Every structure is written in C-alpha cells, then in structure tokens.
Amino acid sequence: MKPAVSRRAGLLAAGAATVTVVLWASAFVAIRSAGEAYSPGALALGRLLSGVVVLGLICLVRREGLPPRSAWRGIALSGVLWFGFYTVALNWGEREVDAGTAALVVNVGPLLMALLASRLLGDVMPPRLPAGMAVSFAGAVTVGLSMSGGGGASPLGVVLCLLAAVAYAAGVVAQKPALGRASALQVTTWGCAIGAVVCLPFAGQLAHEAAGAPLSATLTMVCLGVFPTALAFTTWAYALARTTAGRMGATTYAVPALVVLMSWPALGEVPGALTLAGGALCLAGVAVSRSRARDTTAVPPAEPHEHPARR
C-alpha cells in the first residue's frame, strides 16, 4: 500500500472511531432519560428496531447483499452478545446503580477485550497499549468514585454492569473475524437484526409502555437506534476492520470523560474537580495507547508515514 493511501485510510479509521466514541457517550445520557419511561428490555428492543429500519434502508439503497456464509458465525455471536444481551444488561444496570459506578464497571470491557483478542485472535499488544489502558482505567476509577455520591451500590446493578462488560468484550472479539469476510454495513445490519430478534420477548412491554410514554422519551429511544446504534456501530465496525480489537477497546476509554461533559448541560450534573481530573486521565490514556514508540532501527522509507492505527 502506498504511503499516501495508507495515511488516508488511517485517518479515516481514526475519524470513524471518534464518531463512535462521541455517539456512544451520548447514549449513556439518552438511556438515563428514556429509561424513566421505558423498562430495560422494551428500551433495548425499541432502540434496535429503530436501528434495523435505518440500516435496512441504507442496505437497500447501496444494494448490499447477504454476508457470506463464513461471516455469519461472528455476526450471530456479536448480535446475541453485544447488540442483544449487552443492551438489556446496561439499561437494567443503569437503573440499579449511579452513573459513576456503571462507568467504572463497564470500563472493565476494554481490558477483557484486549486479553480475549490476544488469546483468541492472536493480536499482538503494542508496547504502549497496556500502559495507556492502565492510565485510562485509573481515570475511569476516579470518575466512578467522584460520581458515586457516597451511596452504596446495588450488588445487582454491579453484577449487571459487569455482565454487560463481558458481553461487550466477547461481542467485539467475535465480530472482528467477520469484518474480514463481510462489509462493516453488512456486519452491523445483521448483528443489529439478530439483537432485535433476541429482544422480541419484550415486544409486549414495548407496545404497552409506548402507549403511555411521553413523546420526548419515544423520540429519544428512536434517536438511540439511529445514531448510537445504526451510525456508531457502523463506524465502529469500519474502524475495527482496520486495526486491532485491543487498540479500539482502548479508544472507548474516552467515553466516560465525554459522558461527564455531556451530562453537565443535558442533565444538570455539574462535575467536580476530581471528576474532571479523572476524565482528563481517560483521554490521556487513550492518547498513550494509540501512540507508537519511536523506532530507532532502519525501516523502509514508507514506514514512518503509516498511521499508528495501521499494523
């Protein structure tokens, strides 16, 4: 690959990852808002159905066919674990524990992701990735402690958030091989559809709650399906196909910092100095994890121009 092409591809992947992180951070705020009118399962199903409609229309316009048979195993696993189970568990967990505790527990996910990817996919951890993840995790802990309000955490909520983190990590690792056989749009569309099928037992709850829910809550649920699901999961898949699962997982450590900034104007939650410091640590860790140590050995002329995300 020519250096200019490689650099452009790297920039596009980095841009896609940035879009994903920003939209996923907004989802935490939206879930808390819509969760006042919708139960966890109903909210998950409504969100996924909205995402399937948007993704399906895009597939029709682009004339995307079915994914090849070799990609279906990864798509099915990610659909069940990540789109389905994770979404319900996270919605439920956020009803049981405060936002700080939820952010702390769910951010175990990138660590599990890096370990699973190394074990199952043979991903080699760059030298700075573990250090960057450690800095970001320290930031997540700081944010979690600063936002806990001194109250006791629900054991059920902690378990649910932990299960969500495990499903998130396993779903990403399962999705990675599928992206080598199918397009990002195909993997996202069918993963979302499988997740919606998994959540169909909540259809009765969704119909009942939608009849009495305020319009703002329903619109928020639909927006969750359009932006943090349809758009953000597609940009995530695009970026994941062009880097390692561990490096992409480390990027999501920026989410807690962005959630703090977004919840400030949206929910009236004014962050303290400790919360802001934790958010800064999260962002610093992401920067470290995505950097590359200077190579003092002789390399081909094209190597220095390659984007850090390219391997």
Helices and strands as residue ranges (DSSP letters): H 3-34, H 40-62, G 69-71, H 72-78, I 79-86, H 87-96, H 99-106, H 109-116, I 117-121, H 129-147, H 155-178, H 184-198, G 200-202, H 203-212, H 215-224, I 225-231, H 232-240, H 245-251, H 254-267, H 273-289, G 303-305
